[in-house]
């Protein structure tokens, strides 16, 4: 499980992982199972999010300029 902390108005990006076949269908991407998102807690404007996803998917913080 990947655990990220996010504040209000911050984002998470989920996309095919580097090296994944770009021709994969959605069914193939999710053959190993769905994405599961768990809210683990928070304080103030910050929330901890746990994410389980198939290895073909990359999950990262979206960096805003």
Secondary structure, DSSP 8 states (H G I E B T S, - for coil): -EEEEEETT-EEEEEE-TTS-TT--HHHHTTT---EEEEEEEETTEEEEEEE--TTEEEEEE---
